Amino acid sequence: MAAVDTARAHAQAVLRIRGLALAAAALPAATAVVLLAGRFTGRIGAPGSPDGAGWDIARWAVCAVAALTLLVAGLAARAYRRAVPPQTPAVPLDRAQAPELYRLIDELADRLEVPAPSAVALTPDCDSWLEDVPSSGSRRSRAAGHRPTAPVLVVGSPFLWWMRAGELRALLAPVVAGTAAAADPDIAAARHFLRALDASLDAGPADGPAGLPGGCAPRPPRRGPVALTDRLTDRITRRLLGACREHAAELERSVAGWASEQARGVDYGLRIAAQEQVGLAYAGWDRLLTRVALPAWRLGRHPAHLNAGVVAALTELSRRDRLADGYSSRLGDRPACDLLEEPGEVDAAVSRLAAELFFGAPASGAWRELEWVDYPAEVVDAGWRARAAALQSALDLLAPQARPGAPTLTRLLGRLADGDGERLAAALAAQLARTTAPAPLLEPVRSGRDVLVDHVTAMVCCAAVDTAGAVPGLDWLDGPVLLLGGVRRTDLAEPVAQAVEQGQDGPLRAWLDAADVRLEKPVRL
């Protein structure tokens, strides 16, 4: 109990800072009231007394300071009251959609002797946490001195598909244990005050948990008196946050330590194994998003079952690198996604949210749902041909005026051999900057040469499909791949890089000749 007592002590310290701020705002007004009362009772600076004029000046000065202080305090209080703490985007999961999952969480809360979470939501990320969702009802409860509403349990969706039900229970135990601290009136009030301060700033917190975008939207630029009051209240808010920072950090650290200690008696040995699966889930999820989902998102298609794809990716990772010892024995245990009534529908909703969070709106204006079986044709082949078309446009820009050429590998390799790689890379980069939306959360900025390598590879793959019987394929860990004779070709990258970076097209021509790819035939764009 020492940890929770420490957390409560730091919460009370935060509340004392709030009280001191209120007292500082009220002090000039209280002083003005005393001086005015003294004036009317004749006890302080009575009219006609030798020091009456001096007291009158003091009264007017204090009243002016009091009025200004109350105005600023009122503006700050209104900003805090109207501020909406940021909520991490998540897919709500009601009890009817997952009765068994709710039952598991309720039983876990009973065993830990803590309040059960008020609801469950899924986030497209590899993390889990408790999130307070303030409502008018919960604010009224706080005002009446009752316990606040229990927070929502936010669960990383990849955990449900990759982990077994027992592993998920063990992983969530310390998270659920945190509801006890959330039910403490002092801790809840301190957290509410800190969230209001955060939310009232221009942009609020920069990011939600685990890097998800969860901050408040920036305020539009303002001018004149409104901008002045905004700057003043923001300065007060930052001073208050600075005064509370150490107590807030110790509060959360103590709560986390207490919750972890409370959960030690619940599936502790299994939790160690579950933590190992967290690392695997994160690796598979990151690779699936950057190498598999991103190419689809760029074409306006969102894979409808990303979480099922995580299982496929991690299964391949386990087979290829043997990183998950005992994987086959885990298959006999019940997967956590079986706790959902309709896993496919939930997966589709989370997958759509992932596309909106990590990529944004598609260029077409509307997402098209994509099944994994259609990925090779609708993403791999379509993506190759889109990049080949962009490369053809860049080649035409470098051609003599009114002389566009056919989209052939012969023309492309000739340009590279002539040393036009730099000009092609620059033309491509400029073209993509105008037509392609970046996804900064998922990929670093690429150089022009990297972009050119990617586009030359795409054109070679298109030619291989059109003339040599190759087919587009999907690798769960690497994304789009070229299959030639049913075998994945991994030896194309080096000869393409040599042709682009050094102008040496001999190795690439040898690769094309061995694969029976016809260089002179136009590529279908």
Order of alpha helices (4+ residues) and beta strands (2+ residues): alpha-alpha-beta-alpha-beta-beta-alpha-beta-alpha-alpha-alpha-alpha-alpha-alpha-alpha-beta-alpha-alpha-alpha-beta-alpha-alpha-alpha-alpha-beta-beta-beta-alpha-alpha
